Amino acid sequence: MTEETLNSVAGTGGTSATTTTASTILPPRLVRSISSMEDELECSLHYLPKPLMREFGHVFNDEYLRFNDDDEDATMAAGGNNDNESSSGLRLLAIPTNQRAREDLVAVGDQIEEEKDRLLNVFLDFGKYICQALRSKGYWADYIDPCSGLPMISLNCNKVYSEVDGMECLLNYKAYNAGFCKILMHPKWGSAVYPATIFAHAPPEVVRNLIESLPLGSESK
């Protein structure tokens, strides 16, 4: 499969007008959530670029290799092969998701916390569904807890993944610093966005087909 280039025009939100990334397999699309047809997630599929490979290794170590028990992949990972190819077609992949929040999540208050809880539950259901579907086929998959930044399935991993850095790397979305916090800016939704990521070690076509099987959201039809 050839790697595609994503070109999308940004809407309001104060971000760059053009988003490009060479890691994209499937460009961002809105899909229905697993738990409710009223909720939607923006998701896309990407190869892991070199900067994110380092972050992935920091967070997961070699958990995906233990799951697949693939010595060839282990050798390649140790050699720092950015393509992360194997004869079995397995690749390290990222599925970044973003949800449009009903509130500006930079604000504070009980209403904001309730909205974060709602968005969290939508993603946890989605991440669990995607990972179970892939793991049932014999492929490693895990998803990040947006609250802690830690993996949900690989419980022996204790390094935090930065969702904002990941969205900057994979989607070229912008961010700004607010005190000690880094705030993600979605090209259409601004800071009313809830980012969360799923990772997989699987053939790209398998993951792509899984995502494409999900019902499209209202704006994607």
C-alpha positions as CSV (number, residue, x, y, z in Angstrom):
1,M,0.0,0.0,0.0
2,T,1.3,3.4,-0.8
3,E,1.3,6.1,1.9
4,E,-1.2,8.9,1.1
5,T,-1.0,12.6,1.7
6,L,-3.8,14.2,3.6
7,N,-4.9,17.6,2.5
8,S,-7.8,19.1,4.4
9,V,-9.1,22.7,4.6
10,A,-9.4,24.0,8.1
11,G,-12.5,25.8,9.3
12,T,-12.8,28.2,12.2
13,G,-10.6,27.6,15.2
14,G,-7.5,29.7,14.5
15,T,-5.4,26.9,13.1
16,S,-3.4,26.5,9.9
17,A,-5.6,26.5,6.7
18,T,-3.9,23.3,5.4
19,T,-3.2,20.1,7.2
20,T,-0.7,17.6,5.6
21,T,0.9,14.4,6.8
22,A,2.7,11.7,4.8
23,S,1.8,9.0,7.4
24,T,-1.9,8.9,6.5
25,I,-3.5,5.7,5.3
26,L,-7.1,6.7,5.8
27,P,-7.9,10.4,6.2
28,P,-10.0,11.7,9.0
29,R,-13.7,10.8,8.9
30,L,-16.5,11.1,11.3
31,V,-18.0,7.8,12.4
32,R,-20.8,6.9,14.8
33,S,-19.8,5.9,18.3
34,I,-20.3,2.3,19.5
35,S,-22.5,3.2,22.4
36,S,-24.8,5.8,20.9
37,M,-25.7,6.8,17.4
38,E,-26.0,10.4,18.5
39,D,-22.3,10.6,19.3
40,E,-19.6,10.8,16.7
41,L,-15.8,10.5,16.6
42,E,-13.3,11.8,14.0
43,C,-10.8,9.0,13.4
44,S,-8.1,8.3,10.9
45,L,-5.4,5.6,10.3
46,H,-1.7,6.2,10.2
47,Y,1.7,4.5,9.9
48,L,3.8,5.5,12.9
49,P,6.3,8.2,11.7
50,K,9.8,8.2,13.3
51,P,9.1,10.8,16.0
52,L,6.0,8.9,17.2
53,M,7.9,5.6,17.0
54,R,10.2,6.9,19.8
55,E,7.2,7.9,21.8
56,F,5.5,4.6,21.2
57,G,8.5,2.7,22.4
58,H,8.7,4.9,25.5
59,V,5.1,4.1,26.4
60,F,4.7,0.5,25.3
61,N,8.3,-0.9,25.2
62,D,7.9,-4.3,23.4
63,E,4.5,-5.3,24.5
64,Y,3.2,-5.7,20.9
65,L,6.1,-8.0,20.1
66,R,5.2,-10.3,23.1
67,F,1.6,-10.5,21.9
68,N,2.5,-11.4,18.3
69,D,5.6,-13.4,19.3
70,D,7.2,-12.3,16.0
71,D,11.0,-12.6,16.1
72,E,11.5,-10.9,12.8
73,D,9.6,-7.8,14.0
74,A,11.7,-7.7,17.1
75,T,14.9,-7.7,15.1
76,M,13.6,-4.9,12.9
77,A,12.5,-2.8,15.9
78,A,15.9,-3.2,17.5
79,G,17.5,-2.0,14.3
80,G,15.3,1.2,14.2
81,N,13.7,0.4,10.8
82,N,11.3,3.3,10.4
83,D,9.2,1.4,7.8
84,N,8.5,-1.3,10.5
85,E,7.9,-3.8,7.7
86,S,7.7,-7.6,8.2
87,S,7.1,-10.5,5.9
88,S,3.7,-11.0,7.6
89,G,2.6,-7.5,6.6
90,L,2.3,-6.3,10.2
91,R,2.8,-2.6,10.8
92,L,2.7,-0.4,13.8
93,L,-0.3,1.8,13.3
94,A,-2.1,4.7,15.1
95,I,-5.8,5.5,15.1
96,P,-6.1,9.0,16.5
97,T,-9.6,10.1,17.4
98,N,-11.1,13.5,18.2
99,Q,-14.5,14.3,19.5
100,R,-16.2,17.6,19.2
101,A,-17.1,18.8,22.7
102,R,-20.2,20.7,23.5
103,E,-18.2,23.0,25.7
104,D,-14.8,24.7,25.3
105,L,-12.7,22.3,27.3
106,V,-10.2,25.0,28.3
107,A,-12.8,26.4,30.6
108,V,-13.4,25.0,34.2
109,G,-16.5,24.1,36.2
110,D,-18.9,21.2,36.9
111,Q,-20.4,21.4,33.4
112,I,-17.0,21.1,31.8
113,E,-16.1,18.0,33.9
114,E,-19.5,16.4,33.1
115,E,-18.7,16.9,29.4
116,K,-15.3,15.4,29.8
117,D,-16.8,12.4,31.5
118,R,-19.3,11.9,28.6
119,L,-16.5,12.2,26.0
120,L,-14.3,9.8,28.0
121,N,-17.0,7.1,28.1
122,V,-17.7,7.5,24.4
123,F,-14.0,6.9,23.6
124,L,-13.6,4.1,26.0
125,D,-16.4,2.2,24.4
126,F,-14.9,2.9,21.0
127,G,-11.4,2.0,21.9
128,K,-12.5,-1.3,23.6
129,Y,-14.5,-2.2,20.5
130,I,-11.6,-1.6,18.0
131,C,-9.1,-3.4,20.2
132,Q,-11.3,-6.4,20.8
133,A,-12.0,-6.7,17.1
134,L,-8.3,-6.7,16.3
135,R,-7.1,-8.9,19.2
136,S,-9.8,-11.4,18.3
137,K,-8.1,-11.8,14.9
138,G,-4.7,-12.3,16.6
139,Y,-3.3,-8.8,16.3
140,W,-2.0,-6.6,19.2
141,A,-4.0,-3.5,19.9
142,D,-4.2,-1.1,22.9
143,Y,-5.8,2.3,23.6
144,I,-4.8,5.2,25.8
145,D,-6.8,6.3,28.8
146,P,-7.3,10.0,28.2
147,C,-7.4,10.7,32.0
148,S,-4.1,9.2,32.9
149,G,-2.3,9.0,29.5
150,L,-1.5,5.3,30.3
151,P,-2.4,2.2,28.2
152,M,-5.7,0.6,29.1
153,I,-4.7,-3.0,28.3
154,S,-0.9,-3.2,28.8
155,L,-1.2,-2.7,32.6
156,N,2.5,-3.1,33.2
157,C,3.4,0.0,31.2
158,N,3.7,3.2,33.3
159,K,4.9,5.8,30.9
160,V,2.4,8.6,29.8
161,Y,1.5,9.2,26.2
162,S,1.0,12.8,25.1
163,E,-2.2,13.1,23.0
164,V,-1.5,16.6,22.0
165,D,2.0,15.8,20.7
166,G,0.5,12.8,18.9
167,M,-2.1,14.9,17.1
168,E,0.5,17.4,16.1
169,C,2.7,14.7,14.7
170,L,0.0,12.6,12.9
171,L,-2.5,15.2,11.8
172,N,-0.4,18.4,11.9
173,Y,-3.0,19.9,14.2
174,K,-1.8,23.0,16.1
175,A,-1.4,23.5,19.8
176,Y,-0.6,26.4,22.2
177,N,0.7,26.6,25.7
178,A,-1.5,27.8,28.5
179,G,0.6,27.9,31.6
180,F,1.9,24.4,32.2
181,C,-0.7,22.8,29.9
182,K,-0.6,22.3,26.1
183,I,-3.9,22.9,24.4
184,L,-4.8,21.2,21.2
185,M,-6.6,23.3,18.5
186,H,-8.7,21.4,16.1
187,P,-8.9,23.0,12.6
188,K,-12.7,23.2,12.8
189,W,-13.6,22.9,16.5
190,G,-10.9,24.9,18.1
191,S,-10.2,23.9,21.7
192,A,-13.7,22.2,22.0
193,V,-12.0,18.9,21.2
194,Y,-11.3,15.7,23.1
195,P,-8.3,13.7,21.7
196,A,-7.6,10.1,22.3
197,T,-5.6,7.4,20.5
198,I,-5.7,3.7,19.7
199,F,-2.5,1.8,18.6
200,A,-2.3,-1.5,16.7
201,H,0.3,-3.9,15.3
202,A,-1.6,-5.4,12.3
203,P,-1.8,-5.3,8.5
204,P,-2.9,-1.8,7.5
205,E,-5.7,-3.3,5.3
206,V,-7.2,-5.1,8.2
207,V,-7.4,-2.0,10.3
208,R,-8.6,0.1,7.4
209,N,-11.4,-2.3,6.6
210,L,-12.5,-2.3,10.2
211,I,-12.7,1.5,10.3
212,E,-14.4,1.7,7.0
213,S,-17.0,-0.8,8.3
214,L,-18.1,1.7,11.0
215,P,-21.3,3.8,10.3
216,L,-20.4,7.3,9.0
217,G,-21.2,10.4,11.0
218,S,-23.6,13.0,9.7
219,E,-20.9,15.3,8.3
220,S,-19.1,12.5,6.5
221,K,-22.1,11.3,4.4
